Amino acid sequence: MYGEFYAAQDRTLRQQELADKVAERQRYARPKDRLSLRARLARQLFALAVAAEREETWRVVWERLEARQ
């Protein structure tokens, strides 16, 4: 009889702790309309790579376009 009561009480406490953890994580989460840090860094690195090796990049693209003809 008492075992069922304590099991239900433990379940309620675990559910409350989980809800608290979820709420805390959502407080620190990034907004939905922003890209992740990884995506922003990838875009910046790609832009830097294109700027640094623009001529080489376009040469490769041009060769691929010519190969299709």
C-alpha angles and dihedrals in degrees: 000000000000092000092063091049093052092044091054090046091050091049091052091050092049091050091050092049090050091050090050092051092048091050091049093050091049090053091060098036121113118257115267093239094058126081119241119262090250092055093047092050092047091054092048092048091049091050090050092049092051092047093048097046102024095138094049092045093051091045090057091047091048092050091052091049091049092048090059094060 
